[in-house]
């Protein structure tokens, strides 16, 4: 998915992306967002029946954990759209 800096990404697109990444079992997937107002990395950790989404802010190393896709989607939407 190609998103230009000026484009806003919808909650539906974020939710679909996270849902597709949840397909993989027993894995950790990390993506780093650097070319935005607040740089951060998103890690999706899935082991057996547990899954969580971890957002780590690059500058201050603050970590936010989300245990459901809807909360993670909302947090990502705010970050990616600078809200």
Secondary structure as UniProt FT lines:
FT   TURN            5..6
FT   HELIX           11..21
FT   TURN            22..23
FT   STRAND          27..33
FT   STRAND          40..47
FT   TURN            48..49
FT   STRAND          50..57
FT   TURN            58..60
FT   STRAND          63..66
FT   HELIX           69..80
FT   TURN            81..82
//
